[in-house]
Amino acid sequence: MLSILFIRRRARASRNAQNTISVEWVWSEKSVADWDNDLLNLKTKEDNESSTRADLRAVTAQWQHRVDVTQSHTRNIVRLGKIRFRNDAEKLDLFDKLRSSGTSRDTIRRQGLALRDAWQKNDPAWVPLKDEAKQEVTLAVFSALLDTCHECEKQQSQKLTAWRNAAAALNGAARALDADNVAWYGEATTHFPAGTQFGDLIRSSVPTTTNPAEEVGQAVVTNLIVSGGTIHFDCAAEHATRFTYFHQPPGADDFQLIQADTEETSVTLGDQLAGLHRFKAFGSNSQGQGDESDVAQIEVAAPAANPGTDGQASTA
C-alpha cells in the first residue's frame, strides 16, 4: 500500500503552491478546485476502507465466537450423550460415530450438524446442559446456533469482498494523485527554475521525499486479518519511510524475512499453512531503523475435510 499520508500532504502542498503562482502560470491539467476534489475523494475512500475493514474484523470475530461455542457444545453433548445412551446400543452407536475435534470452521459446523441429527433421532426433548449464561441448550437452541454460524460465514464473505474493493479503490485514487503530484512538480519546476522567487517557493514548500530527519518510532502491526489461507496486516511506525517484515510460520523455529526495506505499509500472504502464524516488523528512514514491533499472531484454520470425514483426507 502507498503512503497515503505522504501523498495527501504533498497534494495539499502542490495545491497551495499552484494557487500562489497562478498569477504567472496555471497548470493545464488540474485547477485548484480539482486538487480540492481529489483530496476530498481520497479522504472519502480512506474512510470507506477503514470502515469496511472494521466491519470485516467485527463479523469475523463474531463468526469465530459462534464457531467456538458450537465446538464446545458439540464436545460436551457428545460426551454426555455417550453416557446417557450407554444402555441403548442403537442410540449409543449414533453418538459413537460423532466427532468433535475439527480444526476448521467448516468441519466444526458439519460435526455440529451430525450431532443435531443424532440428537433428533435419539431424544429431541433431551436438554443435556446449560450455557455460560445458565440458559438451557435445547435442540432448538443448538440448531439456531448452527444457523447463525452459517449466516456469519456468508456475511464474512460479503464483508471481505467489500473491504477488498474499498482497498483497491483507495490504492487507485492514491496512485492517480501521486502521479499528478509528480507531473505537476515536474512542469512547475521547469517553468520556474531554482533561484527564482516562485521556483524557490515550490522547491521549499512541496515535499518530494518521505524521508524525515526524525528518528523512527517503534513499528506497530495492526489490522491482522485471516480469511481462508490468506493473511493480511498493516504496519505503521512514526517517521518511517520503509519497512522490513518477518514471519514465523507454523513449525518454524525462528522468524523468516519476507520483505526487506520496502515502501509497502501492508502485507498480504496467500495459501498459508494451517496453524499459528507470528509476525513482527520494523521501520526505517535515512536516520536508521526503529524498534521492532511487538509480535502479532493469528491462527489459520485447517482446510475443510471431505464430507463424511473428521478432518482427514479421504483415500481410494
C-alpha positions as CSV (number, residue, x, y, z in Angstrom):
1,M,0.0,0.0,0.0
2,L,1.2,3.5,-0.8
3,S,2.0,6.1,1.9
4,I,-1.4,7.8,1.8
5,L,-0.3,10.3,4.4
6,F,2.6,11.5,2.3
7,I,0.6,11.6,-0.9
8,R,-2.1,13.7,0.8
9,R,0.5,16.0,2.3
10,R,2.3,16.5,-1.0
11,A,-1.0,17.1,-2.8
12,R,-2.0,19.8,-0.4
13,A,1.3,21.5,-0.8
14,S,1.1,21.3,-4.6
15,R,-2.4,22.7,-4.4
16,N,-1.3,25.7,-2.2
17,A,1.7,26.4,-4.3
18,Q,-0.3,26.3,-7.5
19,N,-2.7,28.8,-6.0
20,T,0.2,31.1,-5.1
21,I,1.9,31.0,-8.5
22,S,-1.3,31.2,-10.5
23,V,-0.7,34.9,-11.2
24,E,2.1,33.8,-13.6
25,W,1.3,30.2,-14.5
26,V,-1.7,27.9,-14.3
27,W,-1.3,24.1,-14.8
28,S,-3.5,23.0,-17.7
29,E,-4.3,19.6,-16.2
30,K,-5.7,20.4,-12.8
31,S,-7.2,23.5,-11.2
32,V,-7.1,24.4,-7.5
33,A,-10.7,23.2,-7.3
34,D,-9.7,19.9,-8.9
35,W,-7.0,19.4,-6.3
36,D,-9.6,20.0,-3.6
37,N,-12.0,17.5,-5.2
38,D,-9.2,14.9,-5.5
39,L,-8.2,15.4,-1.8
40,L,-11.8,15.0,-0.7
41,N,-12.2,11.9,-2.9
42,L,-9.0,10.4,-1.3
43,K,-10.4,11.1,2.2
44,T,-13.7,9.5,1.3
45,K,-12.0,6.4,0.1
46,E,-9.8,6.3,3.2
47,D,-12.8,6.4,5.4
48,N,-14.6,3.7,3.4
49,E,-11.5,1.4,3.5
50,S,-11.3,1.9,7.3
51,S,-15.0,1.3,7.8
52,T,-15.2,-1.8,5.7
53,R,-12.0,-3.2,7.4
54,A,-13.6,-2.6,10.8
55,D,-16.8,-4.4,9.6
56,L,-14.8,-7.3,8.3
57,R,-12.9,-7.7,11.6
58,A,-16.2,-7.5,13.6
59,V,-18.1,-10.1,11.6
60,T,-15.0,-12.4,11.5
61,A,-14.7,-12.2,15.3
62,Q,-18.5,-12.8,15.7
63,W,-18.3,-15.8,13.4
64,Q,-15.3,-17.3,15.2
65,H,-17.0,-16.8,18.6
66,R,-20.1,-18.8,17.4
67,V,-17.8,-21.5,15.9
68,D,-16.0,-21.8,19.3
69,V,-19.3,-22.1,21.1
70,T,-20.5,-24.7,18.6
71,Q,-17.4,-26.8,19.1
72,S,-17.6,-26.5,22.9
73,H,-21.3,-27.6,22.9
74,T,-20.6,-30.4,20.4
75,R,-17.8,-31.8,22.6
76,N,-19.8,-31.7,25.8
77,I,-23.0,-33.0,24.3
78,V,-21.3,-35.9,22.5
79,R,-19.6,-36.8,25.8
80,L,-22.9,-36.6,27.7
81,G,-24.8,-38.5,25.0
82,K,-22.4,-41.5,25.3
83,I,-23.2,-41.6,29.0
84,R,-26.9,-41.1,28.6
85,F,-27.4,-43.7,25.9
86,R,-24.9,-46.2,27.1
87,N,-27.6,-48.8,27.7
88,D,-29.2,-48.5,24.3
89,A,-26.9,-50.0,21.7
90,E,-28.6,-48.4,18.7
91,K,-28.7,-44.9,20.1
92,L,-25.2,-45.2,21.5
93,D,-23.9,-46.2,18.1
94,L,-25.1,-42.9,16.7
95,F,-23.1,-41.0,19.3
96,D,-20.1,-43.2,18.9
97,K,-19.8,-42.2,15.3
98,L,-19.8,-38.5,16.1
99,R,-16.6,-36.4,16.1
100,S,-15.9,-33.1,17.7
101,S,-12.2,-32.4,17.1
102,G,-12.5,-30.4,13.9
103,T,-9.9,-27.7,13.2
104,S,-11.6,-25.7,10.5
105,R,-14.8,-23.7,10.8
106,D,-16.4,-25.7,8.1
107,T,-15.5,-29.1,9.8
108,I,-16.7,-27.8,13.2
109,R,-20.1,-26.8,11.7
110,R,-20.5,-30.1,9.9
111,Q,-19.7,-32.0,13.1
112,G,-22.4,-29.9,14.8
113,L,-24.9,-30.8,12.1
114,A,-24.1,-34.5,12.6
115,L,-24.7,-34.1,16.3
116,R,-28.0,-32.3,15.7
117,D,-29.2,-35.2,13.5
118,A,-28.2,-37.9,16.1
119,W,-29.8,-35.8,18.9
120,Q,-33.0,-35.5,16.8
121,K,-33.2,-39.3,16.3
122,N,-32.4,-40.3,19.8
123,D,-34.2,-37.9,22.1
124,P,-35.2,-34.4,20.7
125,A,-36.6,-33.4,24.1
126,W,-33.3,-34.1,25.9
127,V,-31.7,-31.0,27.4
128,P,-28.1,-32.0,28.1
129,L,-26.6,-28.8,29.6
130,K,-26.7,-25.1,30.2
131,D,-24.5,-22.4,28.5
132,E,-22.4,-19.8,30.3
133,A,-25.4,-17.6,30.8
134,K,-27.2,-20.6,32.5
135,Q,-29.6,-20.9,29.7
136,E,-30.7,-24.4,28.7
137,V,-29.1,-25.7,25.5
138,T,-32.1,-27.4,23.8
139,L,-32.1,-29.0,20.4
140,A,-33.8,-25.8,19.0
141,V,-31.1,-23.6,20.6
142,F,-28.3,-25.7,19.2
143,S,-29.9,-25.7,15.7
144,A,-30.2,-21.9,15.9
145,L,-26.5,-21.6,16.8
146,L,-25.6,-23.7,13.7
147,D,-27.8,-21.5,11.5
148,T,-26.1,-18.3,12.9
149,C,-22.7,-19.8,12.1
150,H,-23.7,-20.3,8.5
151,E,-25.1,-16.8,8.3
152,C,-21.9,-15.3,9.8
153,E,-19.9,-17.2,7.2
154,K,-22.0,-15.6,4.4
155,Q,-21.7,-12.1,6.0
156,Q,-17.9,-12.5,6.3
157,S,-17.5,-13.4,2.7
158,Q,-19.5,-10.3,1.7
159,K,-17.6,-8.1,4.1
160,L,-14.3,-9.4,2.8
161,T,-15.3,-8.6,-0.8
162,A,-16.4,-5.1,0.3
163,W,-13.1,-4.4,2.1
164,R,-11.0,-5.7,-0.9
165,N,-13.0,-3.4,-3.2
166,A,-12.5,-0.4,-0.9
167,A,-8.8,-1.1,-0.5
168,A,-8.4,-1.3,-4.3
169,A,-10.3,1.9,-4.8
170,L,-8.2,3.7,-2.2
171,N,-5.0,2.4,-3.8
172,G,-6.2,3.5,-7.2
173,A,-7.1,7.0,-6.1
174,A,-3.8,7.3,-4.2
175,R,-1.7,6.2,-7.2
176,A,-3.5,8.6,-9.5
177,L,-3.0,11.6,-7.1
178,D,0.7,10.6,-6.6
179,A,1.2,10.6,-10.4
180,D,-0.4,14.1,-10.6
181,N,1.9,15.3,-7.8
182,V,4.9,14.2,-9.7
183,A,3.7,15.6,-13.0
184,W,2.8,19.0,-11.5
185,Y,6.1,19.3,-9.8
186,G,8.0,18.4,-13.0
187,E,6.2,21.1,-15.0
188,A,6.2,23.7,-12.3
189,T,10.0,23.4,-11.6
190,T,10.6,23.6,-15.3
191,H,8.6,26.8,-15.7
192,F,10.3,28.3,-12.6
193,P,14.0,27.4,-12.2
194,A,15.8,27.3,-8.9
195,G,16.9,30.8,-7.8
196,T,13.6,32.5,-8.9
197,Q,11.0,33.6,-6.4
198,F,8.4,31.0,-7.4
199,G,11.0,28.3,-8.2
200,D,12.4,28.5,-4.7
201,L,8.9,28.6,-3.2
202,I,7.9,25.4,-5.0
203,R,11.1,23.6,-4.0
204,S,10.9,24.6,-0.4
205,S,7.2,24.0,0.2
206,V,6.4,20.9,-1.8
207,P,7.9,17.7,-0.3
208,T,9.3,15.2,-2.8
209,T,10.5,12.5,-0.4
210,T,9.1,11.0,2.7
211,N,12.5,10.8,4.4
212,P,12.3,12.9,7.6
213,A,15.1,13.9,9.9
214,E,13.4,12.5,13.0
215,E,14.2,9.1,14.4
216,V,11.9,6.2,13.6
217,G,9.4,5.1,16.2
218,Q,8.6,1.6,17.2
219,A,6.6,-0.3,14.5
220,V,3.1,-1.4,15.2
221,V,1.4,-4.3,13.4
222,T,-2.3,-3.6,13.1
223,N,-5.5,-4.9,11.3
224,L,-4.3,-8.5,11.3
225,I,-6.9,-10.5,9.4
226,V,-7.2,-14.1,8.2
227,S,-9.6,-15.4,5.6
228,G,-9.2,-19.0,4.5
229,G,-5.5,-19.3,3.9
230,T,-4.9,-15.6,3.2
231,I,-3.4,-13.4,5.9
232,H,-3.3,-9.6,5.7
233,F,-1.9,-6.9,8.1
234,D,-0.9,-3.3,8.1
235,C,2.2,-1.7,9.7
236,A,3.0,1.8,10.9
237,A,5.9,3.5,12.5
238,E,6.3,7.2,13.2
239,H,8.7,8.9,10.7
240,A,9.3,5.6,8.9
241,T,9.6,5.6,5.1
242,R,10.4,1.9,4.6
243,F,9.6,-1.3,6.4
244,T,11.1,-4.8,6.9
245,Y,8.8,-7.7,7.7
246,F,9.3,-11.1,9.4
247,H,7.1,-14.2,9.6
248,Q,7.3,-17.3,11.7
249,P,5.0,-19.9,10.1
250,P,3.7,-23.0,11.9
251,G,6.5,-25.4,12.8
252,A,9.4,-22.9,12.2
253,D,11.9,-22.4,15.0
254,D,12.5,-18.7,14.2
255,F,11.3,-15.8,12.2
256,Q,11.9,-15.6,8.4
257,L,12.4,-12.5,6.4
258,I,9.5,-11.9,4.0
259,Q,10.1,-8.3,2.8
260,A,13.1,-6.0,3.4
261,D,13.4,-2.3,3.1
262,T,10.1,-1.8,1.2
263,E,7.8,1.2,1.0
264,E,4.8,-1.1,1.3
265,T,2.8,-0.5,4.6
266,S,0.8,-3.7,4.4
267,V,1.4,-7.4,3.7
268,T,-0.9,-9.9,2.2
269,L,0.2,-13.6,2.1
270,G,-1.9,-16.2,0.3
271,D,-2.0,-20.0,0.6
272,Q,-0.7,-20.1,4.2
273,L,-0.5,-23.3,6.2
274,A,-2.9,-24.1,9.0
275,G,-1.7,-23.3,12.4
276,L,-0.3,-20.3,14.4
277,H,1.4,-17.6,12.3
278,R,3.6,-14.9,14.1
279,F,4.7,-11.6,12.6
280,K,6.9,-8.7,13.5
281,A,8.4,-5.7,11.7
282,F,10.5,-2.6,12.0
283,G,10.5,0.8,10.2
284,S,13.5,2.7,8.9
285,N,14.5,6.0,7.2
286,S,17.7,7.9,6.4
287,Q,18.4,8.1,10.1
288,G,18.4,4.3,10.6
289,Q,15.9,1.7,11.8
290,G,13.4,2.0,14.7
291,D,12.5,-0.6,17.3
292,E,10.9,-3.9,16.3
293,S,7.1,-4.2,16.8
294,D,5.6,-6.5,19.4
295,V,4.9,-9.9,17.9
296,A,1.4,-10.2,16.4
297,Q,-0.1,-13.7,15.9
298,I,-3.1,-15.2,14.2
299,E,-4.4,-18.7,13.7
300,V,-5.1,-20.1,10.2
301,A,-7.7,-22.9,10.3
302,A,-7.1,-26.2,8.6
303,P,-8.9,-26.6,5.2
304,A,-12.2,-28.3,5.3
305,A,-12.1,-32.1,5.0
306,N,-14.1,-34.1,2.5
307,P,-17.7,-34.7,3.6
308,G,-18.1,-37.7,5.9
309,T,-14.6,-37.4,7.4
310,D,-13.3,-35.8,10.6
311,G,-10.6,-33.5,9.1
312,Q,-8.8,-36.4,7.3
313,A,-8.2,-36.6,3.6
314,S,-10.1,-39.5,2.0
315,T,-8.3,-42.2,0.1
316,A,-9.5,-44.5,-2.6
